[in-house]
C-alpha cells in the first residue's frame, strides 16, 4: 500500500523511505489473533528495513518459523506495528523522489493531476 503511485513510477517504488520523522509511542492492547493474521500479509523485509532506519532494532531479520506462537516475537511485532506512530515527517519514493508529507500522523497520498 505504501508505494509510490506517480504515473510512470513503476520500479523501485516500494517501500517509501521515511525521512525527518517524529515518532510517538502509544501503548496499545496486544491482540495476538490480529498479529497472527497479519503475518502472511506483511512485506516483512521492508518492515525490518524501515524499522532499522527509525532505530527500532527489536525485530529479527526474518520471521521465525514459530512466529504465530512465539510470544516474544509477537510482542516485538506489536510494538513496531501498533505502538510506534509517525506523527510528522515525509515519505520519499526511492525511484522518482516524490515526497508524501505526513502531518498529525496522516500521510498525504494525493497526487497532483499531472502525476496521476
N, C-alpha and C positions, 0 to 999 in steps of 0.2 A: 504494500500500500504506500509506503513512504519512498517512492521513487519519483524521479523527475518525469513530468508529463509535457514538457515543452515539445512542440512539433519538431520532428526530426531528431530528437534526442532519444535514440533507441538503444544505445550501447553504453555500458559503464555508467548507468544512471541510478544504480542502487548499490549500497544504501546511501542516502543523502548524508553528508557529513555535518555533524553538529558543531557549531562554532560559536564562540563568545557566549556560552550558555551560563545561566544562573540556575542552579539546581535547588530543589527543596525536597526534603524528606517528609513524608506524611505517613504516619502509621496506618496500616490497613489490616483488616482481619484476614487471616490466612484461609484460603479456600483451595484445598488440595485437589478437589474434583475439577475445578476450573483450570488449575495448572496442568493437571494430567491431560485434560482435553486440548490444551494449548501446545503440548509437546510436539505433536505431529504437524502443527501449523506454523511453527517458528522457523525463521531463517536463522538458525542458531549461530552460525559462524558470523553473520552480520551483527547479531545481538552482542556477542562477545567482543567483537572488534570495536563496536560503538561504546560499550561499557568501559573497555580499556582506555579509550580516548577521553572518557569522562572520569577516569581514575577510580572506576568501580572494578575491583580486581577479585571479586569473590567467586565468579563463575569459572568452572573448569573449561578448558579449551574445547572439549567435546562433551556431548550429552552422555552421562553414564548409562551403562546397559540397564541398570536397575532404577533409572531416573523416576519412574512413576511411583516408586515406593521408597525412595531414598529421601528421608526427612530432611537431612542437611541440604541436599541439592534443591529440594522443593522450597525450602526457606530462602535460600540464596536467589533462586529464580523469582520468587515472590517479591523479594526486596528490589531486584532490578526492574521488574515489570510493573509492580503495583505500588511501590512505596517511594520510588525516585521519580520526581516530576521536574520537567524542564519548564521553568517559569518564563524566562526570556532568552532570546538568542536568535540564531538563524540556522537553517539547514541549507547546505550548498551542494549542488549537483557536481560530482567529480568529473563529469564529462563536459557540460556546457557552462558550468559555473553559475547557473541561475540560482538566485537566492530566494528562499522562502523564509519570511520573518516570523518569529514566534513572539507573541505578546500575551501576557496573562495566561500562559500555558496552552495557548491555541495557535497552531501553525496556520498561516495564511497560504493556502494551496491554490488560490485563484490565480489564473493566468490572464495577462492582457490579451486582447483579441488577436493580435498578430502572433502570439505564441501558441495559440490553440491549433 
